[in-house]
Amino acid sequence: MTAAAHHGPPRRLRLVRVSVPLVTPHRAATGAESRREVVLVGWAGPTEVGWGECPTLASPGYVTEPTGVAWRALVDQLGPAVLRGEPVPTPGPGLLAAPSALADARLDHDLRSAGTSLREHLGGRRGRLARCEVIADLGASPAVLAERAAAAVEAGAALVKVKVAPGLDVEQLAAVVEAVGHGAVAADANGTYRSVEEVRAVDRLGLRYLEQPFPASLDPAELARRHSALNTPVALDESLTSPAAVVRALEAGAARVVSVKPARLGGVEAAAEVVRLVEEAGGDAFVGGMLELGIGRAAAAAVATLSGCTLPTDLGPSGRYVVQDVCEPVVADAAGELVVPTGPGVGRTPDESVLERCTVEEVVLEG
């Protein structure tokens, strides 16, 4: 990772809460979303504005704070603190994504000022990324899921991952495996299985990996015990709320695969360090998606260019998720691989004409 010169506190912070419609509803065990509401953070210096994204969900119950809580924290607490010259806080219980967005906005500002790309700063090499198509349509019929999986692979997806839950799993996954083959299918349970026995039938399907089968509330030792009883490689997601949590999981043998989500780990620099930890431990990693808009999607894609990301990223092109992105969309090439944005910083800046139409609330804090 190259050094990024830090230019001190911002002259002002621009906080923009936006809402954009999704192409199709996102249905998982954590709930359903038909619109994407996130907070964009603009860190303004003398000549440049850096951007970060806080890709929280509207309702509570997922690992990060809900969007409303993140918004109030940024407006009332975190924003004024950094304008006073206080350091960007480390994420902690109750506030994960809001501090991460501030850290990313500051880094983007510093990299833009230096004319350095985020990928270069992190030490990434790849300009194209193999991608995993996440099929988040819990409750859809096996036939519909199989059709969507086949279309995704035909469009260049290296892997498809199906959202599952007890009772909405075996038939659905078996149909998808039949459509695209064992090596191209993974599943994500969002922590909904209560026991090893409950997941036995899924374990027999020969999936590439099974993501977060058991609740995130279980300690690493218990997760390791349960995971060791399964043949399918297990990926951890919701259990990993900090770099320290990743270290504990790796040391306990609870994670063979790690889903890396920058917005939950402290930002892209912290996420890059997690990728290196996993690589050193001999594990596999991929950058998971949080239904980011283009700013967050471009930043996360830069993390996915690291050599330690050995599995296809969950990140897909903007057009797969939102009707119109808030910036120049992140796209896939003709082969279906994700094109990593180039240019200084994250390589994306919000389009003011789009913000005009999709802004729910905006606050500018002056230093």
C-alpha positions in Angstrom: 0.0 0.0 0.0 1.5 3.3 -1.0 1.5 6.2 1.5 -1.2 8.8 1.1 -0.4 12.3 2.4 -3.1 13.4 4.8 -4.1 17.0 4.3 -5.8 17.6 7.7 -9.5 18.3 8.4 -11.9 19.2 5.7 -13.0 22.8 5.0 -16.5 21.5 4.7 -18.4 18.2 4.6 -21.3 17.7 2.2 -23.7 15.0 3.4 -26.3 13.8 0.8 -29.0 11.2 1.5 -30.2 9.8 -1.8 -32.8 7.3 -2.8 -32.9 5.5 -6.1 -35.1 2.6 -7.4 -33.7 -0.9 -7.8 -34.1 -2.7 -11.1 -35.7 -5.6 -9.2 -36.5 -6.0 -5.5 -33.6 -7.4 -3.4 -35.1 -10.2 -1.2 -33.0 -12.0 1.4 -33.4 -13.3 4.9 -32.6 -9.8 6.2 -35.7 -8.4 4.4 -36.7 -6.9 1.1 -35.6 -3.6 -0.5 -37.1 -2.0 -3.6 -35.3 1.3 -3.4 -31.7 2.0 -2.4 -31.2 4.7 0.1 -27.6 5.6 1.1 -25.6 8.6 2.4 -22.8 10.1 0.2 -20.1 12.0 2.1 -18.2 14.8 0.3 -14.9 15.8 2.0 -13.9 19.2 0.6 -10.4 20.5 0.7 -8.9 23.6 -0.9 -9.0 22.3 -4.4 -10.5 18.7 -4.4 -13.6 17.0 -3.0 -13.3 13.3 -2.0 -16.3 11.0 -1.8 -17.3 8.1 0.4 -20.5 6.1 0.5 -22.4 4.7 3.5 -24.3 1.8 2.0 -26.5 0.9 5.0 -30.0 -0.6 4.8 -33.2 1.3 5.6 -34.4 -1.1 8.3 -32.5 -2.4 11.3 -31.5 -6.0 11.7 -28.5 -6.2 9.4 -24.9 -6.0 10.7 -24.4 -2.2 10.1 -26.5 0.6 11.6 -29.6 1.5 9.6 -29.5 4.5 7.2 -31.4 6.8 9.6 -29.0 6.2 12.4 -25.9 6.7 10.1 -27.4 9.9 8.8 -28.0 11.4 12.3 -24.5 10.3 13.5 -22.8 12.0 10.5 -24.8 15.2 10.8 -24.8 15.6 14.6 -21.7 13.8 15.8 -19.1 12.5 13.4 -19.1 15.4 10.9 -18.7 18.2 13.4 -15.9 16.2 15.2 -13.7 15.9 12.1 -14.3 19.5 11.1 -12.9 20.4 14.6 -9.8 18.4 13.6 -10.6 15.3 15.5 -9.5 12.0 13.9 -12.0 9.9 12.0 -13.2 7.4 14.6 -12.7 3.7 14.4 -16.0 1.9 13.8 -17.5 0.3 16.8 -20.8 -1.2 18.1 -23.7 0.8 16.8 -21.8 2.7 14.2 -19.8 0.8 11.5 -20.6 2.2 8.1 -20.8 5.9 9.0 -17.1 6.2 10.2 -16.0 4.0 7.3 -17.6 6.4 4.8 -15.8 9.3 6.4 -12.5 7.5 6.2 -13.1 6.7 2.5 -14.1 10.2 1.7 -10.9 11.6 3.4 -8.7 9.0 1.5 -10.4 9.8 -1.8 -9.7 13.5 -1.2 -6.0 12.8 -0.4 -5.6 10.5 -3.4 -7.3 13.0 -5.8 -5.0 15.7 -4.5 -2.0 13.5 -5.3 -3.3 12.3 -8.7 -3.1 8.7 -7.5 -5.8 6.0 -8.1 -7.2 4.0 -5.3 -6.2 0.7 -7.0 -2.6 1.9 -7.2 -2.6 3.1 -3.6 -3.9 -0.3 -2.3 -1.4 -2.3 -4.5 -4.0 -3.9 -6.8 -3.0 -5.1 -10.2 -6.1 -6.3 -12.0 -8.1 -4.1 -14.2 -10.9 -6.6 -14.8 -12.6 -8.8 -12.1 -14.3 -12.1 -12.3 -17.7 -11.7 -10.8 -20.3 -13.6 -8.8 -23.9 -12.9 -9.7 -25.9 -12.7 -6.4 -29.5 -13.9 -6.9 -31.4 -12.3 -4.1 -34.9 -13.5 -4.7 -35.7 -15.6 -1.6 -38.8 -17.5 -2.2 -38.7 -17.6 -6.0 -39.4 -21.0 -7.6 -36.6 -23.4 -8.5 -37.3 -22.9 -12.2 -37.1 -19.1 -12.0 -33.8 -19.3 -10.1 -32.4 -21.8 -12.5 -33.3 -19.6 -15.4 -31.7 -16.5 -13.8 -28.6 -18.5 -13.0 -28.2 -19.8 -16.5 -28.7 -16.2 -17.9 -26.0 -14.9 -15.5 -23.5 -17.5 -16.5 -24.3 -16.9 -20.2 -23.6 -13.1 -19.6 -20.2 -13.9 -18.1 -20.6 -14.5 -14.4 -18.0 -16.9 -13.1 -20.2 -17.9 -10.1 -23.8 -17.5 -9.0 -24.8 -17.2 -5.4 -28.3 -17.8 -4.3 -29.9 -16.4 -1.1 -31.4 -19.3 0.9 -33.0 -20.0 4.3 -34.4 -23.1 6.0 -37.1 -24.6 3.8 -36.2 -22.4 0.8 -32.9 -24.0 0.0 -32.5 -27.6 -1.3 -34.9 -27.7 -4.2 -33.9 -24.2 -5.3 -30.1 -24.9 -5.1 -30.5 -28.3 -6.8 -32.2 -26.7 -9.8 -29.5 -24.0 -10.1 -26.7 -26.7 -9.8 -28.4 -28.7 -12.6 -28.6 -25.5 -14.7 -25.0 -24.3 -14.4 -22.9 -27.1 -12.7 -21.6 -27.6 -9.2 -18.5 -25.5 -9.5 -20.4 -22.4 -10.4 -22.9 -22.3 -7.4 -22.6 -20.8 -3.9 -25.3 -20.0 -1.4 -25.8 -17.3 1.3 -28.0 -18.1 4.3 -27.5 -14.8 6.2 -27.2 -16.7 9.5 -30.6 -18.4 9.4 -29.7 -22.0 10.2 -30.0 -23.1 13.8 -28.0 -26.4 13.7 -25.6 -28.5 11.7 -28.4 -31.0 11.1 -30.6 -28.4 9.5 -28.0 -27.7 6.9 -27.0 -31.3 6.1 -29.0 -31.5 2.8 -27.5 -28.3 1.5 -24.0 -29.6 2.5 -24.5 -32.6 0.2 -25.0 -30.4 -2.9 -21.3 -29.8 -3.6 -21.5 -26.0 -3.5 -18.4 -23.8 -4.1 -19.0 -22.3 -0.6 -21.9 -21.7 1.9 -21.9 -18.2 3.3 -22.8 -17.5 6.9 -25.0 -20.5 7.6 -25.2 -19.9 11.4 -26.0 -16.7 13.4 -23.3 -14.1 13.8 -24.0 -14.1 17.5 -22.1 -17.4 17.9 -18.5 -17.1 19.1 -15.6 -18.2 16.8 -15.0 -21.5 18.7 -18.6 -22.6 18.3 -18.6 -21.6 14.6 -15.4 -23.5 14.1 -17.0 -26.6 15.7 -20.0 -26.4 13.5 -18.1 -25.6 10.3 -15.8 -28.6 10.8 -18.8 -30.9 10.6 -19.5 -29.7 7.1 -17.8 -30.7 3.8 -18.7 -27.4 2.1 -16.2 -24.6 2.6 -17.9 -22.0 4.8 -17.6 -18.2 4.2 -18.1 -15.8 7.1 -19.8 -12.5 6.5 -22.0 -11.0 9.2 -19.7 -12.4 11.9 -16.9 -10.2 10.7 -17.6 -6.7 12.0 -14.0 -5.6 12.4 -10.4 -6.6 11.4 -10.0 -7.9 14.9 -13.1 -10.1 14.4 -11.5 -11.5 11.3 -8.3 -12.3 13.2 -10.3 -14.1 15.9 -12.2 -16.2 13.3 -9.0 -17.1 11.4 -7.2 -18.1 14.6 -10.1 -20.2 15.8 -10.4 -22.0 12.4 -13.9 -20.7 11.9 -13.3 -19.2 8.4 -11.9 -20.9 5.3 -13.4 -18.1 3.2 -13.9 -14.4 4.2 -16.4 -12.0 2.7 -14.7 -8.6 2.8 -17.0 -5.6 3.0 -15.1 -2.3 3.3 -18.1 -0.3 4.6 -18.3 -2.7 7.6 -14.6 -3.0 8.4 -13.5 0.7 8.6 -13.2 1.6 5.0 -11.1 0.4 2.0 -7.7 0.6 3.7 -8.9 -1.5 6.6 -10.5 -3.9 4.1 -7.2 -4.2 2.1 -5.4 -5.1 5.3 -8.0 -7.8 6.0 -7.4 -9.3 2.6 -3.7 -9.5 3.4 -4.4 -11.2 6.7 -6.6 -13.8 5.0 -3.9 -14.4 2.3 -1.2 -14.8 4.9 -3.4 -17.4 6.8 -3.9 -19.4 3.6 -7.6 -18.7 3.3 -9.7 -17.4 0.4 -11.3 -14.0 0.2 -13.8 -12.1 -2.0 -15.2 -8.6 -1.8 -18.9 -8.9 -0.9 -21.5 -6.5 -2.1 -23.8 -4.3 0.0 -26.0 -3.0 -2.8 -23.6 -0.1 -3.2 -24.2 2.8 -5.5 -21.4 3.8 -7.9 -19.1 5.6 -5.4 -19.0 2.7 -3.0 -19.0 0.1 -5.8 -15.9 1.7 -7.4 -14.1 1.8 -4.0 -14.9 -1.8 -3.2 -13.8 -2.9 -6.7 -10.4 -1.5 -6.0 -10.1 -3.7 -3.0 -11.1 -6.7 -5.1 -8.1 -6.2 -7.4 -5.7 -7.4 -4.6 -4.0 -10.8 -5.1 -5.6 -12.1 -1.9 -9.1 -11.9 -3.4 -9.0 -15.4 -4.8 -12.8 -15.8 -5.5 -15.1 -13.9 -7.8 -16.4 -10.6 -6.3 -20.1 -10.1 -5.5 -19.8 -6.7 -7.1 -21.6 -6.4 -10.4 -22.3 -3.6 -12.9 -24.4 -0.7 -11.7 -27.1 -1.4 -14.3 -27.8 -4.8 -12.8 -29.0 -3.1 -9.6 -30.2 0.4 -10.0 -32.2 2.2 -12.7 -29.7 5.1 -12.7 -26.6 5.4 -10.7 -25.6 8.6 -9.0 -22.3 8.8 -10.9 -20.9 7.3 -14.1 -21.9 3.7 -13.8 -19.6 0.8 -13.0 -19.8 -1.5 -16.0 -18.9 -5.0 -17.2 -16.9 -5.7 -20.4 -18.0 -7.8 -23.3 -16.8 -11.0 -21.5 -18.9 -10.1 -18.5 -16.0 -9.1 -16.2 -16.3 -6.0 -14.0 -14.2 -3.1 -15.2 -12.4 -1.4 -12.4 -12.7 2.4 -12.6 -9.6 4.4 -13.3 -8.5 7.9 -12.5 -7.5 9.7 -9.3 -9.1 8.3 -6.1 -12.1 6.0 -6.7 -12.4 7.3 -10.2 -16.0 8.3 -9.8 -17.7 11.6 -8.9 -21.5 12.1 -8.3 -23.4 13.6 -11.2 -25.1 16.7 -9.9 -28.0 16.5 -12.3 -28.8 13.0 -10.9 -28.4 14.1 -7.3 -30.9 16.9 -8.0 -33.6 14.2 -8.8 -32.7 11.6 -6.1 -31.7 13.6 -3.1 -33.9 13.1 0.0 -31.9 15.4 2.3 -28.7 17.4 2.2 -26.6 19.1 4.8 -23.4 21.0 4.4 -21.2 21.4 7.5 -18.6 24.2 7.4 -15.2 24.0 9.1 
